[in-house]
């Protein structure tokens, strides 16, 4: 269960295909290039437990780097291609990376960040002046597997809500590099993944789930079809063209596909799909109902995080019986903990923890690591929720998103899930903005559908829409309109940017009034 085995058994089979160009990287080519890369990294003195950072797009280079590091016991830190020089320099320093591999479009960024990091231990491969591309440097090395292979892992940086991102460092796997991994077991057991799987990768590979699931497919010997960036109609065309069996999406992708006109949606054949998996953000109940109505009961959901301290999962049948649930634990044990630190009964809301899951640490940050664990050794992703009598988990919201207005706890997710169903709204974010009287006030930041014009009457319609469904306490006091909301390429809403903007505006207004 590893690409080097598939390179021997089916060297001409497609390991991955670039959707934009239809270029194919075979298992024979992937394995040879990864072996050369591994030999190159070893020649630079890297040993088990060292870190290689990469700034690469959705292309073959990411998989070559990932499998090169995986077979010699290294950590690979994939960094966002949207990162700044300062943030990349921080990651290079914090991760103690010894090598940085950059794609052609990011080589100048890599050079500037490496210079700012000022590390004399760092070797940079890229396409800018004074750099050599990783593939070119690797070509002088053998295409055979290293003599003493060792399993590696990723160490990815979680964006977090405040401050610098955190490097999530798992324990390196023990045993042979071809050993079946826990994620492979889940993929096979829950979703039927295997050697004949054809997987559509819709999101940036520098994120945890897209990278890990794609590599699971390649461990099985299946084919990964890589989208350079998500496009709703193109994803439907690719499902038909490549007879895709498995795909991962985020709820925003579902929303965009559902907003295609009916004729466009019906034009493409999706009957090859066996399992469609979504995660990363809460999915509004009406959106998920619509996807199941369209594609059938093949929609699966799981809840986890980059930390992978636990996983819950459920299929369409389970979800239809419990709309809004994110499933029961398939890795670790779900525990709901109250404000006093004690476990609470079923049906009671509290902080979500996982017991008996894999251990992790935040690299070079023992304080944050301690904060992620309680005195029983249970780990949390800082979400709030509750479980029913059968152990199904329901998430209320992120703890850091909770709004406290006049002493009342308000959860934005519930308001967002309602507003996204309004026929005039294309996207929405609900945040708590500073308020001198109430502490925070509920603000809805709305992206309207094309052709809809912002107006005071529209604000009033939206206000009544929420008030009638959720009551006055949860109704936003303020509706603001934007042409676009800040989302990561995965579709994840970057609320921290919106909150920072409103906090800065409040500080500025307060200073002006004081003056």
C-alpha positions, 0 to 999 in steps of 0.5 A: 500500500504505497506508490513504490509498490504500484510503480512496480506492479502498474508503472504506466497507471495514472497516479495523478492528472492535471485537470487544466492540461490533462497531463498524466504523472504515472506511478513509475514516474512519481516513484522515480522522481520521489526516490531521486528527491529523497536521495537529494535530501539525504545528501544534504544531511537531512535525517529522520525528524527533520523538516522540509517546507514547500510552497507549491501549487496544485501540481505534480511537484507537490506529490513528488515532494510529499512522497520524497519526504515520506519515505525518509522519515521527514516532516513536510510543511506545506505553506499556503501559496497566498502567504506573505513574506513575513508569514513564510519567514515565520514558518521557516524559522518556527518549523526549523526547516532545513530545505525550502522547495518553491514552485516557479510562481512562488520562487521570488517569495521564497527567496525574500522569506529565506533572506528574512528568516536569516537561517544559515541552515536553509537550502532553497530550491526554486526558479528565481535567480541563484536557485536551482529547481528541485527536480533539476537538482534531483536528476543526478540521483538514483531512481531506486528506493533508499536503502533504509526507508522510514515513514514520514508525516506532514507538519501543517500550520493551522491558521488559528483565530489569533496570532501566528499560525500553529505547527501541528506536529504528530508523532512520526509513524513507526514501521515500514513505509508501506504499512496501512495507515489509520486514514486508509482504513477509514477511507476503505471502511467508510467510503469504499476507497481502493485501487480502482478509485478515481478521486477529484481533488477540489481544494488547495493541496497545502491544506490538510484534508486535500493533501492527506486524502489525495495521498491515501488514494495514491497509497491504494493505487488509484488516480487523483484528478487535480483541479488547479482551483475550484470551479462549480461547472468544471467540477461537474464536467470532470466528474463526467469526463473521468468517471470520478468515484470519490470527491471531497468538497466543502459546503461552499462548493455545494452552494456554488454548484447548487446555484448553477441553473437547473439545465447546467446541473442536469447536463452532466452525468454524475452516476459514477460517484460512489462517495462524496465527502465534505468537511472543514465547515458546517453545512447548512441543513437545507444545502445538504438536503438539496445535495442528497436530493440531487446526487442521492444518499452518497453524501458523507460528512466528517468532523476533525481538524489538522490536529486529527486528535479525533474524528466523527463521521456519518453517512446520508442515511444517518444524517437524514435521521439526525439533520445537523449532526456531524456523526459519531466518533470513528477515531477517539471518544467524544467528550462534552465538558462543562465550564467546571471541567466536568463531563456533562450528560447527553443533550447538554452543551459544552466544549467538545473534547476527544479522549483516546485519540492520537497525540499531537503537539504545537511545534515549539509552543508548549503553552498552546499544546497544554491549552489543547489538553485538559487534566484528563489528557483529552484534546479539543479543537475549541468547538462547542457542541453536544451529543445525543443519547446515541453519541451523535455529535452536534456542533454549535459553533467555534468557541472563538466565534461566540458572540456575547451581547448583553451577557447572552451567548449567541452562536453565529453559525445558526444565523449564517445557516438561516441567512444563506437560504434567503433567495437574495443572498449569495454568501454571508458572515455573522460576527460580533462587533464591539459595542460600548453598551452591549459588549458586542452587537450582532453584525451580518455581512452579506454578499448579495446575488448578482443583480440584487441591489443593497437598500434599506428595504432589503435590510428590513426584509432580512431583519424580519426573516431572521427575527421570525425564524430565530427571535429578536435576541439572535437577530442582527442589529446591523446588516452590511453589504459587500461585493465579496467575502474573504474566503480561503481557496478551500472556501473557509470563511476568514472571520478573523479578518472581518472581526479585526476590521470592525475592531479597528473601526471601533478603536478609531471612532472611539479615539476620534470621539475622545479627541 
